[in-house]
């Protein structure tokens, strides 16, 4: 379970330290998401988090409600 603010803080911290990637995973299997699937955080904008999903090579925007089912690593 995470929030947009928590992701924004971690992403900013990682960027300031030169860490290349910030990761998230779904906390359970749901719809087309698979538990522990590695997602790459790309940016935070307009109250949502944009992640890159390597499984299908697409970007997904997750809002505050959707983020409740994801874990920030």
C-alpha positions as CSV (number, residue, x, y, z in Angstrom):
1,X,0.0,0.0,0.0
2,X,1.4,3.4,-1.0
3,X,0.4,6.9,-1.8
4,X,1.3,9.4,-4.5
5,X,3.1,11.6,-2.0
6,X,5.3,8.6,-0.8
7,X,6.2,7.8,-4.4
8,X,7.0,11.4,-5.1
9,X,9.3,11.7,-2.0
10,X,11.2,8.5,-2.9
11,X,11.5,9.3,-6.6
12,X,12.9,12.8,-5.8
13,X,15.3,11.3,-3.2
14,X,16.5,8.7,-5.7
15,X,17.0,11.3,-8.4
16,X,19.0,13.6,-6.1
17,X,21.3,10.6,-5.2
18,X,21.7,9.5,-8.8
19,X,19.8,6.2,-8.3
20,X,18.6,5.2,-11.8
21,X,15.3,3.5,-11.0
22,X,12.5,3.6,-8.5
23,X,10.4,0.4,-8.4
24,X,6.9,-0.6,-7.4
25,X,5.1,-4.0,-7.5
26,X,1.4,-5.0,-7.3
27,X,0.7,-6.4,-3.8
28,X,-1.6,-9.1,-5.2
29,X,-2.9,-10.5,-8.5
30,X,-5.7,-8.3,-9.9
31,X,-7.2,-7.8,-13.3
32,X,-4.2,-7.8,-15.7
33,X,-1.6,-7.1,-12.9
34,X,0.6,-9.9,-11.4
35,X,1.8,-10.0,-7.8
36,X,5.4,-9.0,-7.5
37,X,5.7,-7.8,-11.1
38,X,8.4,-5.2,-11.2
39,X,7.2,-1.7,-12.4
40,X,9.5,1.3,-13.0
41,X,8.3,4.6,-11.7
42,X,8.8,7.3,-14.4
43,X,7.2,10.4,-13.0
44,X,4.5,11.8,-10.7
45,X,2.0,14.2,-12.3
46,X,-1.5,15.6,-11.6
47,X,-2.0,13.4,-8.5
48,X,-1.0,10.2,-10.2
49,X,2.1,8.0,-10.7
50,X,3.2,7.0,-14.2
51,X,4.9,3.6,-14.3
52,X,6.5,1.6,-17.1
53,X,5.4,-2.0,-17.3
54,X,8.1,-4.1,-18.9
55,X,5.7,-7.1,-19.4
56,X,3.8,-5.2,-22.2
57,X,6.1,-2.3,-22.8
58,X,3.5,0.4,-21.9
59,X,3.1,3.3,-19.5
60,X,0.3,3.2,-17.0
61,X,-1.0,6.1,-14.8
62,X,-2.1,5.0,-11.3
63,X,-4.2,7.3,-9.1
64,X,-4.3,7.4,-5.3
65,X,-7.0,4.7,-5.1
66,X,-5.2,2.3,-7.4
67,X,-1.9,2.8,-5.5
68,X,-3.5,1.1,-2.5
69,X,-2.8,-2.2,-4.2
70,X,0.8,-1.5,-4.9
71,X,4.0,-1.6,-2.9
72,X,6.8,0.9,-3.2
73,X,10.3,-0.7,-3.1
